[in-house]
C-alpha cells in the first residue's frame, strides 16, 4: 500500500479528477494530502473530495494543509500541480507577449520564460524541503514550463523528478482512433522536447504502421493533425509544435483580442468552485468534465501504477537526457519513451535528432539553460539572452522591452 500521495497545488478545481482516478484504478493509497495556500479554496476542494470518497466507500483519507513540510513528509509520491500566480498569471503569459510582437504561451517563448522566472524560485524551495524531510520521495511534475522545471531540478537538486505532459498521450490516442485500435496496443518511436515532440514511427505488435498511417492521414485529412507539417516532414508532431512553424498565423490570431485560453478557464474554474460548495454535490460536475482534464486518468495514475509495478510499462515522459539523445547535454531535459517500473525509470539511447529539428531544439535548450541561470542568480543579462536566442522571439529590442515590462509589473529582482 502507498502510505501517502501529496498534491502541491491541491486547491485546483481539477484535483477531484485525481481522486476519482485513484478510485477507478483501485489504487491502494492510505491518504492523499492536498497542499495549498491559505484561504477558502483549499478547504472547499478538500471537502468535496471527501464527499466523493464517502459516497464511494473507498478506503482513502483526504487531508489538506498549508504546511508544505508537513504535507511532503512521509509521501511516496509528490505531485506538483502548482500554478504560481494562478490563472491571472497564465493570462498575462498569453496576452502580454503579443503586445511586443511575440507569441503568447504559458510554456513556450516569452510567456514560458516569464512563467519560469516566477515559478523556478518556488520549485527550488520545494526541492529543498523534499531534500530535507523526504529525500526518497518521487516528484511527479505537472507544473509548466515543464521542460525547464525538470531540467532545473536535474541540474541543481538531488530530487527524484519526472515530468508528465498529456500531449504525447493525446496524440497517440488520436492516432489510435485513426487506426481503429486501442491506444494501449500502440507503441511509438518518439523524440523531442516538452511541447516540441515528434512521432517518428507507430507500431502495433512490433510491426510499423507509419506508412499506412501517413497515407491514410493524407487521404482523409483527419482533424487534430497538422497535415502541412506531416506532409513536409513525414512525421507526426504534437499539437504545440505548430507554434514554431506557423508563427505569423498564430500571432495574427492572438492579435484578434479574443479571450485567452486562461481567461476562459478562469471563468469556468470560478463556476466549478461555486458548485463544489454545494454540500449535496458528490460527483464531478459536467462543467469540470468539459475541461477534459485527462492528465490524471490517462497519465498520472498510470505512471504511479507503473512505478509500483514489477513488470513496468513504457511511457513518453519528460526526463533528464543522460545519454538518450546525442545532440543534447546530459543535464538537458528531453521527452522520450521511458521504461517505468519498480520505483525507477530509464531510457534507452535514441541516437541523434532528425536533422530538420536539431537546430531548433538546440536553440530551445540553450534558452532553457539561460533562464534557469537567470532565475538562480537573478540575472537580467541571462534572462535577456534566454529571450534573444529563443526561436519564438523575433527581436532583441522586443525582448528587452518585454523583459523591462515584466520586471516592473511582476516585481522581479533582476540585476
N, C-alpha and C positions, 0 to 999 in steps of 0.2 A: 504493500500500500504506500502511496505517496502521502507523506505527512502534511505537507503544505505547498500550495502554489500561491505565490504572491503576485498581484497585479498592480504595477505602478501606473497611475492614471486610471485607477479603478472607478472613478466617478463618471467615466464615459457612459453615455446612454446606450452604448453597444456592448458594454460588459456583460449584460444578461445573455448575449449570444454565446459567450464563453461558457457560462453556467449551463445553458441548455445543451451545448455540445458535449460537455463533460458527462451529462446525464445520458444523452442519446448514444454516446460511445461506451457507456457503462464503465468509465474510467474510475478506478478506486482511489479516491482522494479524501483524506480526512477533513481538510479545511482549505478554504480559499480566503485569503486576506486581501481586501481591497484597500490600497493606499492612495490617498489623495490630499488635496489641500483642505484647510478648514472651511466650513461653510455647509449649507444645507444639501448641496447637490450630492455629495458623497453618501450621506445617510439616506437620502431618497432612493438612490440606486441600490444601495446595500439592502434596504428594507424590501424593495421589490424583488431582488434576487432571493431573499429569504422566503418570501411568499411563494415564489416559483418552486423552490425546493420543498417547502412544506406541502404544496399541492401534489407533488410527485411522490413524496415519501422517500426520496433518495437520501442515503445516509451521508450527507455532506453539510458541514457547518460553514456559514458565511459570516465573516467578521470584517470590520473596517477600522482604519486608524489613520491619523495624520502623521504618525511617527514612523519615518522611513526605516530607522534602525530596528524598531520592534517588529515591523512588518517583514523585513528581509531576513531577520534571524530565524533559522530553522527551516527556511524554504528550500525545497529541492530545485524548484524552477521559479525564476523571477521573470515575469512577462512585463516588458517595458512598453506601455502603450501611452505614455505621456505626450501631451501636445503643449509645449512650453509657450505660454501666451494665448492658448486656446484658439478657437476658431477666428476671433478677430485678427490674430497674428497671421494665420494662414490666409485670410482675406487680403491682408496687406501684401503678403508674398505674391499673391496672384494679381493684384490690382496696381501696385506701385511700379514694378519694373516696366510695364508698357508705356508709362508716362515718360520714361527715359529711353524709349526705343528698344526695349528688350522684352523677351517673352517672360510672362509671369507664371511661376510654378513653385510649389512648396518643396520640391525635391531637386530640381534641375536649374542650372543657370543662376541668375541674380537672386531669384526668390529662394532657391535652395541654399545659396550662400548666406543670405540673411537669416534663414532658419537655422543654419549651422552655428552662426555666431551667437545666437541666444540660447541654443539647445545644448551645444557641447559643454559649456561650463557646468550645467546641471547634470549631464551624463557623467562627467568626470567626478562630480561629488557623489553620485550614486555608486560609481565604481569604487571609490574609497570606502564607502560604507560596506559594500559587499566584501572587499578585500579584508576589512577589519572584523566583521562579525560573522561572515558566512562565505569563506573563500571557495568552498566546494560547490556553491550554487551554480546553476547554469542560467545565464541571462539570455532570454529569447527576446530579441528586439524587433518591435514593430514600428517604433518611432522614426519619423523622417527628419532629416535626409538619411535614409537607412544605410546606404553605402559608406557615407562619410563617418557615421557613428561607429559602424563595425570596424572600419579602418583605424579610427582614433583609439578605440578600445584595444585593438590588436597591437598597435604601435606603443602605447604608453601605459597599459594596465596589465594585470595578470588575470583579469576576469575571463571566465569561460563564456564567450559570447558568440551567438549565432543570429543571423538576420533572416527574417521571413517577410517576403513580399508575395501578394496574391497574384500578381500579373503573370508569372510563368504558369501557375496552375490554371488560371482563367484561359490562357492561350491554349494550353493542352486540352482543356475542356471544350473549347470551341472547335479545335481540330477533331476531337472525338465525335462531335456532332456531325461534322462533315463526313467522317469515315464511318459513321454509324456503328460505333463500338464504345464500350465503357472506357472512361478515362484511365482507369486502373490497368487496362491492358496495353496502354501505350507507354513506350519509353522514348525519350528524346535526347538527341545529341545537341546540347545547349552550350552556348558560350557568350560571355559578355560581362557587363557590369549591372548593378542595380538600375533599373529603368532604362537600360541600354543593352538588352539581351536579344539574341537571335537563336532560332532553332535551325540547326544545320541538317538534321535528319530525323525522321519519325519511323519508329519500328514497332511491329506487332509480332510477338513470338519470334523475335530475332530477325525478322525479315523487313527490309526497308520498304516503306510505302511513300517515300518522299516524292518520287517522280509522278506516281499516281495522284498524290495529293496536290502537287503543283498544277498538274494538268486539269484536275477537277476544279480547283480554285480559278484557274484561268478561264474555264468554260462557264462556270456558274456565277462568278463574281459575288460570292457569299459575303454577307455583311459581317463587319467586325474584323476585317483584314485590310491591310494596306496593300492593295493589289499593285500599285505603282512600284513600291519597293520590292515586293515579291517578284514581280516580273523582271525588275532590273538586276537583282542580286541572286535570285533563285534560292532564297532562304526566307524564313518567316520571322518577322520582327514582333516583339511585344509592342503593345499599343503606344507607349510613350516614346519609342524610337523615332516616330514620325515627327516629333517636335524638332529634331535636329535636321531633318531633310525637307521640312515644309515650313521653315521659319517665317517667311514672308506671309504665307497664307494664314498661319496660326496667329501671328501678331495682328494681322488685319481683323481677324475675328475678335481678338481681345480688345481691339480699339472700338468695337461696336457698342461698348459700355453696357453690355448685358450683365445681369447679376453674375458674379463669380461663383464657381462651384462651392467655395467656402461660405458665401452668403446664403446660398440655397440650403446648404447643410445646417447652417447656424439656426435658421428659422425652423427647420424640421426638428432639430435637436431640442429646441425650446418647447415645441409641442409635445415631443416624446416625453420629456422630463415632466411636464404637467400631467401627462397621462399616468406616469409612474406614481404620482401622489394619490391616486385613487386606491384606497385600501382594499377595494374589491377586485382589483386587477391582478390576475395570476399568470397571464400569458403575454408574451411579447406582442405588442400591438402591430397592426398592419403597417402603420406609418414607418415603424422601425424596419420592418421587412422590406419596404420599398428601397431602403438604402443598399440592400443586397450585400450586407456585411459578412461576406463568406470567409473571411480570413481565419476566424476561429474554427468553424466547422470543417473547412477544407485544407487548412494549413497548420494552425497552431496545435489543435488537439491531435491530429495525425502525427505531427512532429513529436509531441510528448509520448504518444503511443510507441512510436519507433524508437525513441530514446530508452523506453522501458523494456523494449522487446529484445529477445536474444537473437532472433533471426534478422531483424532490422529491415530497412527498405531504402530505396533511393529517392531523393527529393531534390528539387532545384532550390538552392539556398544561397544566401549571401554570407561568405566566409573569408577568412584570411587566405591569400593566394598561396603562400608557400611556394611549391614548385609546380602548381597546377597549370598556369598559363605562362608561357615562356616570356611574353612581351612585358610583363609587369614585375615589379619588385616583390620580394617575399612578403613585405608588410602591407601591400595593397589589398584592398577588399575586392572580391570578384563575385560573380554569380555563376554557379555551375552545378552540375549534378553532384550530389553528395550522398555517400552511404552513411546512414544513421542507424545506430543500434548500440545497446549495452552502455548507455550514457556517454557515448562518444560519437564522433563523426570524422569522416576522412574523404578526401577527394582523390581522384586518380589523375595523372598527367594528361592534359589535353593537347599540349604542343603549343603552336602559335595561333593567334587570332587569324581569321581570314584577312588577307591583305587589305581589302577595301575598308575594313573597320578599325584597323590597327592604329592609324594616326589619330583618329577621332577619340578612341578610348584612351590612348596615352595622354592626350591633352586633358581629358576629363580627370584622369588620375592625378596629373600634376596640379590641377586646380584643387582637387580634394586635399592633396598633401599640404598645399599652401594655406588653405582655410583652416585646417587643423592647427597649423603653426600659428596662424593669426589668433585663433581662439586661446591657445595655450599661453601666448606671450602678449596678448592684447596689442598685436602689431597692425597698425594701419597699412604699412607697406606690404605685408604679406597678404592682407585682405584685398588690397587693390590689385596685387599681382594675381591672386586667385580669380578675380573677376576678369582681368585683362586676358588671361590665357584660356578662359572657358569658351568653347565653341559657340555657346548661345549668347555671348556678349560681343557685339559687333564693333565697339568703340571704347578706347581707353578714356576718352573725355566723358562719354556717357557713364562709364563705370565709376569714374571719380565723383561725378555729380550724384549718382545714386548712393555711393558709399557715404558721402558727406551728409546727404539727406537721412540715410539710415542711422548714422552715428548720432545725429541730433534727435531724431524722432524716437529712437529706441534707447537713447541714453547710453550708447556703447562707449566704454572707456578704451579707445584705441589711441595709441601714441606712436 
